[in-house]
Amino acid sequence: MRVKSLSLTFANGLKLFDGIDFSVDEGERVAIIGRNGAGKSTLLRAALGMIPRSKSEGEWLYGEPMHNISGRKRRRLLCQVGFIHQRHNLVPRATALTNVIHGAMVRYHPSFRVWNQALAPAHLRDEGMELLERVGLADRALNRASALSGGQSQRVAIARALMQRPKLVIADEPVASLDPVAGEEVMELFSRLVAEQNSTLIFVSHHLPHAVRYADRILGVRDGRIDLDCAADAKSIEELGNIYGDNDDDDD
């Protein structure tokens, strides 16, 4: 991903970003940190063209332009991005396996075959089961998503994202809704599985130890710009906390 001179001003005149530049290379693991309201999540959505930018010289994904392209081409590029949100967005009445198989919608036609595990081809069911095995939930495959704990639901969401076989995985506060123990387990599992799949990873986090531990590189957002771009081991958690620390939940 590459972004050049991205600016964003809201209708009320509030300027959130002013001429932001950044890039993420293939295979990198990048953490985006910042205080509440800094716009970390909004920055990624704007970079992907999911919300209008006030000004930009361009955005590129996998070397292809995201600016001045048709909606169809934008969707084709975004199909190669796996999204993981802090709210798991599973289908509550569907089983864990069906929710994982939904991840294949972007690459399988006709797509109605992935609406339910009973309709899915055997090779997709096998792939979904393998991913559930990798996240430690093979024994919950036929449980409804509504019956899963928060940590289990996030594991299913991770498996669903990986079912896309994405080149890039973007995680927006992936463990913010979990308790500390479950959050640590899920973050470690998530980071390892993305690495095993050779995907590029960008994750937004206000949990600074996770940024240091699971990223190769840290981008810090403050005052409408990226004012930190360094290797994850170049700064201590205490140093980062003095600038970007925030104990509240992040909704931006």
KOLRO-653968 format. One line per field, with one value per atom (N, C-alpha, C): chain; atom name; x, y, z; residue in three letters; residue number from 1. Coordinates in steps of 0.1 Angstrom, whole numbers. Example, Ala and Ser with C-alpha at 12.3 -4.5 7.8 and 13.67 -1.06 7.14 Angstrom:
2
ch = (A	A	A	A	A	A) .
at = (N	CA	C	N	CA	C) .
px = (132	123	132	128	137	129) .
py = (-57	-45	-33	-22	-11	0) .
pz = (78	78	78	71	71	79) .
aa = (ALA	ALA	ALA	SER	SER	SER) .
i = (1	1	1	2	2	2) .
END
This chain:
252
ch = (A	A	A	A	A	A	A	A	A	A	A	A	A	A	A	A	A	A	A	A	A	A	A	A	A	A	A	A	A	A	A	A	A	A	A	A	A	A	A	A	A	A	A	A	A	A	A	A	A	A	A	A	A	A	A	A	A	A	A	A	A	A	A	A	A	A	A	A	A	A	A	A	A	A	A	A	A	A	A	A	A	A	A	A	A	A	A	A	A	A	A	A	A	A	A	A	A	A	A	A	A	A	A	A	A	A	A	A	A	A	A	A	A	A	A	A	A	A	A	A	A	A	A	A	A	A	A	A	A	A	A	A	A	A	A	A	A	A	A	A	A	A	A	A	A	A	A	A	A	A	A	A	A	A	A	A	A	A	A	A	A	A	A	A	A	A	A	A	A	A	A	A	A	A	A	A	A	A	A	A	A	A	A	A	A	A	A	A	A	A	A	A	A	A	A	A	A	A	A	A	A	A	A	A	A	A	A	A	A	A	A	A	A	A	A	A	A	A	A	A	A	A	A	A	A	A	A	A	A	A	A	A	A	A	A	A	A	A	A	A	A	A	A	A	A	A	A	A	A	A	A	A	A	A	A	A	A	A	A	A	A	A	A	A	A	A	A	A	A	A	A	A	A	A	A	A	A	A	A	A	A	A	A	A	A	A	A	A	A	A	A	A	A	A	A	A	A	A	A	A	A	A	A	A	A	A	A	A	A	A	A	A	A	A	A	A	A	A	A	A	A	A	A	A	A	A	A	A	A	A	A	A	A	A	A	A	A	A	A	A	A	A	A	A	A	A	A	A	A	A	A	A	A	A	A	A	A	A	A	A	A	A	A	A	A	A	A	A	A	A	A	A	A	A	A	A	A	A	A	A	A	A	A	A	A	A	A	A	A	A	A	A	A	A	A	A	A	A	A	A	A	A	A	A	A	A	A	A	A	A	A	A	A	A	A	A	A	A	A	A	A	A	A	A	A	A	A	A	A	A	A	A	A	A	A	A	A	A	A	A	A	A	A	A	A	A	A	A	A	A	A	A	A	A	A	A	A	A	A	A	A	A	A	A	A	A	A	A	A	A	A	A	A	A	A	A	A	A	A	A	A	A	A	A	A	A	A	A	A	A	A	A	A	A	A	A	A	A	A	A	A	A	A	A	A	A	A	A	A	A	A	A	A	A	A	A	A	A	A	A	A	A	A	A	A	A	A	A	A	A	A	A	A	A	A	A	A	A	A	A	A	A	A	A	A	A	A	A	A	A	A	A	A	A	A	A	A	A	A	A	A	A	A	A	A	A	A	A	A	A	A	A	A	A	A	A	A	A	A	A	A	A	A	A	A	A	A	A	A	A	A	A	A	A	A	A	A	A	A	A	A	A	A	A	A	A	A	A	A	A	A	A	A	A	A	A	A	A	A	A	A	A	A	A	A	A	A	A	A	A	A	A	A	A	A	A	A	A	A	A	A	A	A	A	A	A	A	A	A	A	A	A	A	A	A	A	A	A	A	A	A	A	A	A	A	A	A	A	A	A	A	A	A	A	A	A	A	A	A	A	A	A	A	A	A	A	A	A	A	A	A	A	A	A	A	A	A	A	A	A	A	A	A	A	A	A	A	A	A	A	A	A	A	A	A	A	A	A	A	A	A	A	A	A	A	A	A	A	A	A	A	A	A	A	A	A	A	A	A	A	A	A	A	A	A	A	A	A	A	A	A	A	A	A	A	A) .
at = (N	CA	C	N	CA	C	N	CA	C	N	CA	C	N	CA	C	N	CA	C	N	CA	C	N	CA	C	N	CA	C	N	CA	C	N	CA	C	N	CA	C	N	CA	C	N	CA	C	N	CA	C	N	CA	C	N	CA	C	N	CA	C	N	CA	C	N	CA	C	N	CA	C	N	CA	C	N	CA	C	N	CA	C	N	CA	C	N	CA	C	N	CA	C	N	CA	C	N	CA	C	N	CA	C	N	CA	C	N	CA	C	N	CA	C	N	CA	C	N	CA	C	N	CA	C	N	CA	C	N	CA	C	N	CA	C	N	CA	C	N	CA	C	N	CA	C	N	CA	C	N	CA	C	N	CA	C	N	CA	C	N	CA	C	N	CA	C	N	CA	C	N	CA	C	N	CA	C	N	CA	C	N	CA	C	N	CA	C	N	CA	C	N	CA	C	N	CA	C	N	CA	C	N	CA	C	N	CA	C	N	CA	C	N	CA	C	N	CA	C	N	CA	C	N	CA	C	N	CA	C	N	CA	C	N	CA	C	N	CA	C	N	CA	C	N	CA	C	N	CA	C	N	CA	C	N	CA	C	N	CA	C	N	CA	C	N	CA	C	N	CA	C	N	CA	C	N	CA	C	N	CA	C	N	CA	C	N	CA	C	N	CA	C	N	CA	C	N	CA	C	N	CA	C	N	CA	C	N	CA	C	N	CA	C	N	CA	C	N	CA	C	N	CA	C	N	CA	C	N	CA	C	N	CA	C	N	CA	C	N	CA	C	N	CA	C	N	CA	C	N	CA	C	N	CA	C	N	CA	C	N	CA	C	N	CA	C	N	CA	C	N	CA	C	N	CA	C	N	CA	C	N	CA	C	N	CA	C	N	CA	C	N	CA	C	N	CA	C	N	CA	C	N	CA	C	N	CA	C	N	CA	C	N	CA	C	N	CA	C	N	CA	C	N	CA	C	N	CA	C	N	CA	C	N	CA	C	N	CA	C	N	CA	C	N	CA	C	N	CA	C	N	CA	C	N	CA	C	N	CA	C	N	CA	C	N	CA	C	N	CA	C	N	CA	C	N	CA	C	N	CA	C	N	CA	C	N	CA	C	N	CA	C	N	CA	C	N	CA	C	N	CA	C	N	CA	C	N	CA	C	N	CA	C	N	CA	C	N	CA	C	N	CA	C	N	CA	C	N	CA	C	N	CA	C	N	CA	C	N	CA	C	N	CA	C	N	CA	C	N	CA	C	N	CA	C	N	CA	C	N	CA	C	N	CA	C	N	CA	C	N	CA	C	N	CA	C	N	CA	C	N	CA	C	N	CA	C	N	CA	C	N	CA	C	N	CA	C	N	CA	C	N	CA	C	N	CA	C	N	CA	C	N	CA	C	N	CA	C	N	CA	C	N	CA	C	N	CA	C	N	CA	C	N	CA	C	N	CA	C	N	CA	C	N	CA	C	N	CA	C	N	CA	C	N	CA	C	N	CA	C	N	CA	C	N	CA	C	N	CA	C	N	CA	C	N	CA	C	N	CA	C	N	CA	C	N	CA	C	N	CA	C	N	CA	C	N	CA	C	N	CA	C	N	CA	C	N	CA	C	N	CA	C	N	CA	C	N	CA	C	N	CA	C	N	CA	C	N	CA	C	N	CA	C	N	CA	C	N	CA	C	N	CA	C	N	CA	C	N	CA	C	N	CA	C	N	CA	C	N	CA	C	N	CA	C	N	CA	C	N	CA	C	N	CA	C	N	CA	C	N	CA	C	N	CA	C	N	CA	C	N	CA	C	N	CA	C	N	CA	C	N	CA	C	N	CA	C	N	CA	C	N	CA	C	N	CA	C	N	CA	C	N	CA	C	N	CA	C	N	CA	C	N	CA	C	N	CA	C	N	CA	C	N	CA	C	N	CA	C	N	CA	C	N	CA	C	N	CA	C	N	CA	C	N	CA	C	N	CA	C	N	CA	C	N	CA	C	N	CA	C) .
px = (8	0	9	5	12	2	4	-5	4	-1	7	-2	1	-5	-20	-24	-38	-43	-53	-59	-74	-79	-94	-99	-109	-116	-131	-137	-151	-160	-173	-182	-183	-181	-181	-168	-159	-146	-135	-138	-127	-118	-105	-95	-88	-90	-84	-70	-68	-54	-51	-38	-33	-20	-21	-9	-2	-9	-2	4	16	23	27	25	31	30	38	38	40	35	37	41	53	58	53	54	49	55	47	53	55	54	56	44	47	37	38	28	28	17	21	11	9	-4	-7	-12	-6	-9	-13	-19	-23	-33	-35	-45	-59	-69	-83	-86	-93	-97	-86	-75	-64	-68	-77	-81	-74	-69	-62	-70	-82	-90	-95	-98	-103	-92	-80	-69	-68	-70	-70	-81	-93	-105	-103	-98	-95	-85	-74	-64	-69	-79	-85	-96	-99	-110	-123	-125	-138	-145	-138	-145	-138	-146	-140	-129	-118	-107	-109	-105	-106	-96	-84	-73	-64	-58	-49	-42	-29	-22	-22	-28	-30	-28	-34	-32	-31	-22	-19	-20	-25	-27	-21	-12	-5	1	5	11	1	-12	-23	-29	-33	-39	-53	-56	-69	-77	-70	-76	-81	-91	-96	-99	-104	-108	-122	-127	-142	-144	-157	-161	-159	-160	-158	-143	-134	-120	-116	-122	-119	-123	-135	-140	-131	-126	-117	-104	-99	-87	-90	-101	-104	-108	-111	-114	-101	-90	-77	-73	-82	-79	-88	-82	-90	-91	-104	-106	-110	-105	-108	-111	-124	-128	-129	-129	-131	-145	-155	-168	-168	-170	-167	-175	-187	-196	-199	-200	-204	-220	-224	-239	-243	-250	-253	-259	-269	-276	-269	-258	-251	-240	-236	-226	-212	-203	-189	-183	-186	-180	-187	-200	-206	-200	-198	-192	-178	-170	-157	-158	-167	-168	-173	-180	-184	-172	-160	-148	-144	-150	-146	-155	-165	-174	-167	-156	-149	-141	-140	-132	-139	-152	-159	-172	-174	-187	-192	-205	-215	-215	-217	-215	-225	-237	-247	-242	-232	-226	-219	-216	-209	-218	-231	-240	-241	-240	-242	-233	-228	-219	-225	-238	-245	-245	-244	-243	-229	-219	-206	-199	-191	-184	-175	-172	-164	-150	-144	-131	-131	-142	-143	-147	-155	-158	-145	-137	-124	-115	-114	-106	-110	-124	-129	-126	-127	-124	-109	-101	-87	-83	-90	-88	-93	-105	-110	-101	-95	-85	-73	-69	-57	-60	-72	-75	-81	-80	-84	-98	-106	-121	-128	-120	-126	-138	-137	-148	-160	-159	-171	-176	-172	-176	-191	-198	-213	-221	-214	-220	-224	-236	-240	-230	-228	-219	-224	-237	-243	-240	-235	-232	-217	-209	-195	-191	-180	-175	-169	-166	-160	-147	-138	-125	-127	-137	-140	-145	-154	-159	-148	-139	-128	-119	-117	-110	-117	-130	-138	-136	-137	-135	-121	-111	-98	-97	-103	-104	-111	-122	-130	-122	-114	-106	-95	-89	-79	-85	-98	-104	-104	-103	-102	-89	-79	-65	-60	-61	-58	-43	-40	-26	-23	-33	-32	-43	-39	-48	-48	-60	-61	-70	-65	-72	-73	-86	-89	-92	-82	-84	-89	-82	-87	-90	-84	-86	-92	-96	-101	-113	-121	-134	-132	-119	-116	-110	-111	-104	-89	-80	-65	-60	-64	-59	-63	-76	-81	-75	-73	-67	-53	-45	-31	-31	-39	-39	-43	-54	-59	-49	-42	-33	-20	-16	-4	-8	-20	-25	-26	-33	-35	-22	-13	0	7	7	14	7	-6	-13	-11	-11	-9	5	15	28	29	23	23	17	7	1	8	19	27	19	10	2	9	7	11	0	5	-4	-3	-15	-16	-26	-22	-32	-32	-44	-46	-47	-40	-40	-37	-44	-40	-33	-31	-24	-9	-1	13	21	20	28	26	13	11	17	17	24	39	45	59	62	54	56	53	42	37	40	45	48	63	66	80	82	72	73	60	63	52	50	38	34	26	30	23	15	2	-6	-9	-6	-8	-10	-19	-21	-23	-30	-33	-22	-12	0	6	14	22	35	37	49	58	56	65	65	76	77	91	90	102	101	112	112	105	98	91	100	112	121	130	127	135	130	118	112	107	109	104	89	82	68	65	75	73	75	84	85	73	67	55	43	43	32	31	43	43	37	38	33	19	17	5	-4	0	-7	-21	-30	-44	-51	-57	-64	-78	-84	-98	-99	-111	-113	-113	-109	-107	-118	-126	-137	-135	-123	-121	-118) .
py = (-12	0	12	22	35	46	57	68	81	90	102	115	123	136	135	126	124	135	142	151	148	151	148	159	166	176	173	174	170	182	180	190	202	199	210	218	215	223	217	206	200	193	196	189	178	166	155	151	151	149	160	162	172	167	162	158	146	135	124	115	111	101	89	77	65	54	43	31	19	8	-5	-15	-21	-30	-44	-52	-66	-74	-81	-89	-82	-69	-62	-64	-62	-62	-48	-40	-26	-23	-16	-12	3	7	21	25	34	38	53	57	71	72	84	87	86	85	86	98	96	107	111	104	107	103	94	90	78	69	58	49	45	37	44	57	65	67	67	69	57	45	33	32	36	36	46	58	68	63	57	52	41	34	24	29	42	48	45	40	36	48	59	72	83	93	104	111	114	122	137	147	160	163	157	159	147	143	133	132	130	128	113	105	91	81	69	58	45	36	25	12	2	-11	-22	-29	-40	-34	-21	-15	-9	-11	-6	6	16	28	26	32	32	44	54	67	67	74	76	62	53	40	37	27	24	17	17	10	-5	-10	-25	-29	-20	-23	-21	-11	-9	-22	-27	-39	-51	-52	-63	-62	-50	-49	-51	-46	-48	-62	-70	-84	-92	-85	-92	-86	-79	-74	-81	-87	-94	-84	-81	-72	-79	-75	-81	-69	-69	-57	-61	-52	-55	-60	-56	-62	-73	-85	-97	-98	-92	-92	-106	-116	-129	-129	-139	-141	-150	-144	-151	-165	-166	-179	-189	-185	-195	-202	-213	-221	-214	-218	-213	-216	-229	-233	-225	-222	-214	-200	-194	-181	-181	-191	-192	-193	-202	-204	-191	-182	-169	-162	-164	-157	-160	-171	-175	-168	-160	-154	-145	-139	-130	-137	-150	-158	-169	-171	-183	-180	-185	-183	-196	-199	-189	-188	-176	-173	-179	-183	-189	-202	-208	-221	-219	-207	-204	-198	-197	-191	-200	-213	-223	-235	-240	-252	-263	-265	-276	-275	-262	-260	-259	-257	-255	-268	-267	-278	-284	-297	-304	-297	-292	-287	-274	-266	-254	-258	-268	-272	-277	-285	-290	-278	-268	-257	-249	-247	-241	-248	-261	-270	-269	-268	-267	-254	-243	-230	-230	-236	-237	-246	-256	-264	-255	-247	-238	-228	-223	-214	-221	-234	-241	-243	-243	-244	-254	-264	-275	-282	-283	-289	-280	-267	-258	-255	-263	-260	-259	-268	-268	-260	-253	-244	-231	-226	-213	-202	-192	-181	-175	-174	-167	-175	-187	-195	-195	-187	-187	-175	-177	-166	-155	-144	-133	-137	-144	-149	-159	-168	-177	-171	-161	-154	-147	-141	-134	-144	-156	-166	-170	-171	-175	-163	-151	-139	-140	-144	-145	-155	-167	-178	-174	-166	-162	-152	-143	-134	-142	-152	-160	-168	-172	-179	-172	-159	-151	-153	-158	-159	-145	-136	-122	-119	-110	-105	-96	-88	-79	-81	-81	-82	-69	-63	-51	-54	-52	-55	-42	-39	-26	-30	-27	-31	-45	-55	-68	-75	-70	-76	-67	-55	-45	-49	-58	-62	-74	-79	-91	-88	-97	-96	-98	-93	-93	-107	-117	-131	-135	-134	-139	-130	-117	-108	-111	-115	-119	-132	-142	-154	-152	-144	-142	-134	-124	-116	-124	-133	-141	-151	-157	-166	-159	-147	-140	-136	-131	-127	-139	-150	-162	-167	-168	-173	-164	-151	-142	-144	-145	-147	-161	-171	-184	-183	-174	-173	-163	-157	-148	-136	-131	-119	-107	-96	-83	-80	-74	-71	-56	-50	-36	-37	-34	-34	-21	-17	-5	-10	-3	-7	5	5	14	6	-7	-15	-15	-6	-4	-17	-25	-37	-46	-46	-54	-48	-35	-28	-32	-32	-34	-49	-58	-72	-78	-74	-81	-74	-62	-55	-54	-52	-49	-34	-27	-12	-6	6	14	27	31	44	51	63	70	82	83	93	104	116	127	140	149	162	162	152	152	147	141	137	124	118	107	113	113	119	109	96	86	75	71	59	53	42	36	21	14	-1	-3	-14	-16	-17	-22	-23	-11	1	13	22	19	27	18	23	15	18	9	11	24	26	39	51	51	63	65	54	55	59	54	58	72	78	93	101	96	104	99	86	81	73	72	63	68	59	62	50	53	41	39	48	46	37	32	25	34	29	37	35	45	44	50	56	64	54) .
pz = (0	0	0	-8	-9	-9	-1	0	-2	-10	-12	-10	-1	2	4	13	16	26	23	32	34	45	48	57	52	59	59	71	72	68	66	62	71	84	94	94	85	84	92	100	108	99	100	92	100	96	103	98	85	80	70	69	60	53	41	33	39	42	48	37	39	31	39	34	40	30	32	24	33	28	35	25	27	17	19	8	9	20	28	38	51	52	64	74	87	98	104	102	106	116	127	137	136	136	136	150	156	170	170	181	183	193	199	209	203	212	208	199	188	180	170	170	160	146	145	131	125	134	129	119	124	115	103	105	94	83	87	78	69	74	65	56	61	52	41	44	34	24	29	20	10	14	5	-3	-2	-10	-5	8	13	18	21	24	15	12	3	9	1	6	1	9	4	-7	-5	-15	-14	-25	-25	-39	-39	-51	-56	-47	-52	-41	-43	-34	-43	-39	-47	-38	-44	-36	-46	-41	-49	-62	-61	-73	-82	-80	-89	-83	-91	-85	-80	-68	-62	-65	-71	-74	-89	-92	-106	-113	-105	-111	-110	-117	-116	-103	-99	-87	-88	-100	-102	-100	-105	-103	-89	-82	-68	-60	-63	-56	-58	-71	-74	-65	-64	-56	-41	-36	-22	-18	-28	-26	-21	-23	-19	-6	1	15	25	35	45	57	61	72	85	96	109	118	123	131	146	155	169	172	164	165	154	158	150	137	137	125	119	128	124	122	114	113	125	134	147	146	136	136	127	120	112	121	116	124	122	130	129	115	111	98	86	87	76	76	88	88	82	85	79	64	59	44	37	45	39	34	39	35	21	15	2	-9	-4	-14	-24	-20	-29	-40	-39	-49	-54	-51	-55	-62	-74	-81	-86	-85	-80	-65	-60	-46	-37	-43	-34	-28	-34	-29	-16	-12	0	11	8	18	30	28	39	37	48	47	40	41	34	19	14	-1	-6	3	-2	-7	-18	-23	-12	-13	-3	-1	-11	-9	-1	-2	6	21	23	36	43	35	41	44	35	38	50	51	63	76	75	87	91	81	83	91	86	93	107	109	123	132	126	133	137	128	130	141	142	153	166	166	178	180	169	171	163	159	150	157	171	178	180	175	176	162	152	138	136	142	140	151	159	169	162	166	161	166	158	163	175	177	189	202	201	212	216	208	211	220	227	235	227	233	225	219	226	221	210	211	201	188	190	179	171	178	171	163	169	162	149	150	138	127	132	123	116	124	118	107	110	101	88	90	78	70	76	68	60	66	60	49	50	40	26	27	14	7	14	9	5	14	11	10	1	1	12	17	28	38	51	62	69	71	79	91	103	116	123	126	134	148	157	171	173	168	167	181	192	205	215	210	220	228	222	229	238	239	246	259	269	282	279	288	285	282	289	286	272	269	256	245	248	238	235	245	242	234	237	230	215	213	200	191	197	190	186	195	192	180	181	171	158	158	146	139	146	140	134	141	136	123	123	111	99	101	90	84	93	88	81	85	79	65	63	50	41	46	38	34	42	39	46	40	47	57	68	79	84	85	91	102	114	125	133	136	144	159	168	182	191	202	213	224	222	232	227	233	229	230	240	240	228	223	211	199	198	187	186	198	199	196	201	201	188	181	169	156	156	144	141	129	125	125	123	121	127	133	139	133	129	125	135	140	150	143	146	140	151	148	158	150	155	149	134	129	114	105	111	103	109	102	107	112	126	131	137	135	139	128	124	115	118	126	131	132	133	136	150	151	164	176	174	185	187	180	182	193	198	209	220	232	244	245	252	255	263	272	280	272	262	253	245	239	231	240	252	261	264	266	269	258	245	234	229	229	223	232	245	254	256	258	260	267	278	285	281	273	269	256	254	242	230	219	207	197	194	185	172	169	156	145) .
aa = (MET	MET	MET	ARG	ARG	ARG	VAL	VAL	VAL	LYS	LYS	LYS	SER	SER	SER	LEU	LEU	LEU	SER	SER	SER	LEU	LEU	LEU	THR	THR	THR	PHE	PHE	PHE	ALA	ALA	ALA	ASN	ASN	ASN	GLY	GLY	GLY	LEU	LEU	LEU	LYS	LYS	LYS	LEU	LEU	LEU	PHE	PHE	PHE	ASP	ASP	ASP	GLY	GLY	GLY	ILE	ILE	ILE	ASP	ASP	ASP	PHE	PHE	PHE	SER	SER	SER	VAL	VAL	VAL	ASP	ASP	ASP	GLU	GLU	GLU	GLY	GLY	GLY	GLU	GLU	GLU	ARG	ARG	ARG	VAL	VAL	VAL	ALA	ALA	ALA	ILE	ILE	ILE	ILE	ILE	ILE	GLY	GLY	GLY	ARG	ARG	ARG	ASN	ASN	ASN	GLY	GLY	GLY	ALA	ALA	ALA	GLY	GLY	GLY	LYS	LYS	LYS	SER	SER	SER	THR	THR	THR	LEU	LEU	LEU	LEU	LEU	LEU	ARG	ARG	ARG	ALA	ALA	ALA	ALA	ALA	ALA	LEU	LEU	LEU	GLY	GLY	GLY	MET	MET	MET	ILE	ILE	ILE	PRO	PRO	PRO	ARG	ARG	ARG	SER	SER	SER	LYS	LYS	LYS	SER	SER	SER	GLU	GLU	GLU	GLY	GLY	GLY	GLU	GLU	GLU	TRP	TRP	TRP	LEU	LEU	LEU	TYR	TYR	TYR	GLY	GLY	GLY	GLU	GLU	GLU	PRO	PRO	PRO	MET	MET	MET	HIS	HIS	HIS	ASN	ASN	ASN	ILE	ILE	ILE	SER	SER	SER	GLY	GLY	GLY	ARG	ARG	ARG	LYS	LYS	LYS	ARG	ARG	ARG	ARG	ARG	ARG	ARG	ARG	ARG	LEU	LEU	LEU	LEU	LEU	LEU	CYS	CYS	CYS	GLN	GLN	GLN	VAL	VAL	VAL	GLY	GLY	GLY	PHE	PHE	PHE	ILE	ILE	ILE	HIS	HIS	HIS	GLN	GLN	GLN	ARG	ARG	ARG	HIS	HIS	HIS	ASN	ASN	ASN	LEU	LEU	LEU	VAL	VAL	VAL	PRO	PRO	PRO	ARG	ARG	ARG	ALA	ALA	ALA	THR	THR	THR	ALA	ALA	ALA	LEU	LEU	LEU	THR	THR	THR	ASN	ASN	ASN	VAL	VAL	VAL	ILE	ILE	ILE	HIS	HIS	HIS	GLY	GLY	GLY	ALA	ALA	ALA	MET	MET	MET	VAL	VAL	VAL	ARG	ARG	ARG	TYR	TYR	TYR	HIS	HIS	HIS	PRO	PRO	PRO	SER	SER	SER	PHE	PHE	PHE	ARG	ARG	ARG	VAL	VAL	VAL	TRP	TRP	TRP	ASN	ASN	ASN	GLN	GLN	GLN	ALA	ALA	ALA	LEU	LEU	LEU	ALA	ALA	ALA	PRO	PRO	PRO	ALA	ALA	ALA	HIS	HIS	HIS	LEU	LEU	LEU	ARG	ARG	ARG	ASP	ASP	ASP	GLU	GLU	GLU	GLY	GLY	GLY	MET	MET	MET	GLU	GLU	GLU	LEU	LEU	LEU	LEU	LEU	LEU	GLU	GLU	GLU	ARG	ARG	ARG	VAL	VAL	VAL	GLY	GLY	GLY	LEU	LEU	LEU	ALA	ALA	ALA	ASP	ASP	ASP	ARG	ARG	ARG	ALA	ALA	ALA	LEU	LEU	LEU	ASN	ASN	ASN	ARG	ARG	ARG	ALA	ALA	ALA	SER	SER	SER	ALA	ALA	ALA	LEU	LEU	LEU	SER	SER	SER	GLY	GLY	GLY	GLY	GLY	GLY	GLN	GLN	GLN	SER	SER	SER	GLN	GLN	GLN	ARG	ARG	ARG	VAL	VAL	VAL	ALA	ALA	ALA	ILE	ILE	ILE	ALA	ALA	ALA	ARG	ARG	ARG	ALA	ALA	ALA	LEU	LEU	LEU	MET	MET	MET	GLN	GLN	GLN	ARG	ARG	ARG	PRO	PRO	PRO	LYS	LYS	LYS	LEU	LEU	LEU	VAL	VAL	VAL	ILE	ILE	ILE	ALA	ALA	ALA	ASP	ASP	ASP	GLU	GLU	GLU	PRO	PRO	PRO	VAL	VAL	VAL	ALA	ALA	ALA	SER	SER	SER	LEU	LEU	LEU	ASP	ASP	ASP	PRO	PRO	PRO	VAL	VAL	VAL	ALA	ALA	ALA	GLY	GLY	GLY	GLU	GLU	GLU	GLU	GLU	GLU	VAL	VAL	VAL	MET	MET	MET	GLU	GLU	GLU	LEU	LEU	LEU	PHE	PHE	PHE	SER	SER	SER	ARG	ARG	ARG	LEU	LEU	LEU	VAL	VAL	VAL	ALA	ALA	ALA	GLU	GLU	GLU	GLN	GLN	GLN	ASN	ASN	ASN	SER	SER	SER	THR	THR	THR	LEU	LEU	LEU	ILE	ILE	ILE	PHE	PHE	PHE	VAL	VAL	VAL	SER	SER	SER	HIS	HIS	HIS	HIS	HIS	HIS	LEU	LEU	LEU	PRO	PRO	PRO	HIS	HIS	HIS	ALA	ALA	ALA	VAL	VAL	VAL	ARG	ARG	ARG	TYR	TYR	TYR	ALA	ALA	ALA	ASP	ASP	ASP	ARG	ARG	ARG	ILE	ILE	ILE	LEU	LEU	LEU	GLY	GLY	GLY	VAL	VAL	VAL	ARG	ARG	ARG	ASP	ASP	ASP	GLY	GLY	GLY	ARG	ARG	ARG	ILE	ILE	ILE	ASP	ASP	ASP	LEU	LEU	LEU	ASP	ASP	ASP	CYS	CYS	CYS	ALA	ALA	ALA	ALA	ALA	ALA	ASP	ASP	ASP	ALA	ALA	ALA	LYS	LYS	LYS	SER	SER	SER	ILE	ILE	ILE	GLU	GLU	GLU	GLU	GLU	GLU	LEU	LEU	LEU	GLY	GLY	GLY	ASN	ASN	ASN	ILE	ILE	ILE	TYR	TYR	TYR	GLY	GLY	GLY	ASP	ASP	ASP	ASN	ASN	ASN	ASP	ASP	ASP	ASP	ASP	ASP	ASP	ASP	ASP	ASP	ASP	ASP	ASP	ASP	ASP) .
i = (1	1	1	2	2	2	3	3	3	4	4	4	5	5	5	6	6	6	7	7	7	8	8	8	9	9	9	10	10	10	11	11	11	12	12	12	13	13	13	14	14	14	15	15	15	16	16	16	17	17	17	18	18	18	19	19	19	20	20	20	21	21	21	22	22	22	23	23	23	24	24	24	25	25	25	26	26	26	27	27	27	28	28	28	29	29	29	30	30	30	31	31	31	32	32	32	33	33	33	34	34	34	35	35	35	36	36	36	37	37	37	38	38	38	39	39	39	40	40	40	41	41	41	42	42	42	43	43	43	44	44	44	45	45	45	46	46	46	47	47	47	48	48	48	49	49	49	50	50	50	51	51	51	52	52	52	53	53	53	54	54	54	55	55	55	56	56	56	57	57	57	58	58	58	59	59	59	60	60	60	61	61	61	62	62	62	63	63	63	64	64	64	65	65	65	66	66	66	67	67	67	68	68	68	69	69	69	70	70	70	71	71	71	72	72	72	73	73	73	74	74	74	75	75	75	76	76	76	77	77	77	78	78	78	79	79	79	80	80	80	81	81	81	82	82	82	83	83	83	84	84	84	85	85	85	86	86	86	87	87	87	88	88	88	89	89	89	90	90	90	91	91	91	92	92	92	93	93	93	94	94	94	95	95	95	96	96	96	97	97	97	98	98	98	99	99	99	100	100	100	101	101	101	102	102	102	103	103	103	104	104	104	105	105	105	106	106	106	107	107	107	108	108	108	109	109	109	110	110	110	111	111	111	112	112	112	113	113	113	114	114	114	115	115	115	116	116	116	117	117	117	118	118	118	119	119	119	120	120	120	121	121	121	122	122	122	123	123	123	124	124	124	125	125	125	126	126	126	127	127	127	128	128	128	129	129	129	130	130	130	131	131	131	132	132	132	133	133	133	134	134	134	135	135	135	136	136	136	137	137	137	138	138	138	139	139	139	140	140	140	141	141	141	142	142	142	143	143	143	144	144	144	145	145	145	146	146	146	147	147	147	148	148	148	149	149	149	150	150	150	151	151	151	152	152	152	153	153	153	154	154	154	155	155	155	156	156	156	157	157	157	158	158	158	159	159	159	160	160	160	161	161	161	162	162	162	163	163	163	164	164	164	165	165	165	166	166	166	167	167	167	168	168	168	169	169	169	170	170	170	171	171	171	172	172	172	173	173	173	174	174	174	175	175	175	176	176	176	177	177	177	178	178	178	179	179	179	180	180	180	181	181	181	182	182	182	183	183	183	184	184	184	185	185	185	186	186	186	187	187	187	188	188	188	189	189	189	190	190	190	191	191	191	192	192	192	193	193	193	194	194	194	195	195	195	196	196	196	197	197	197	198	198	198	199	199	199	200	200	200	201	201	201	202	202	202	203	203	203	204	204	204	205	205	205	206	206	206	207	207	207	208	208	208	209	209	209	210	210	210	211	211	211	212	212	212	213	213	213	214	214	214	215	215	215	216	216	216	217	217	217	218	218	218	219	219	219	220	220	220	221	221	221	222	222	222	223	223	223	224	224	224	225	225	225	226	226	226	227	227	227	228	228	228	229	229	229	230	230	230	231	231	231	232	232	232	233	233	233	234	234	234	235	235	235	236	236	236	237	237	237	238	238	238	239	239	239	240	240	240	241	241	241	242	242	242	243	243	243	244	244	244	245	245	245	246	246	246	247	247	247	248	248	248	249	249	249	250	250	250	251	251	251	252	252	252) .
END
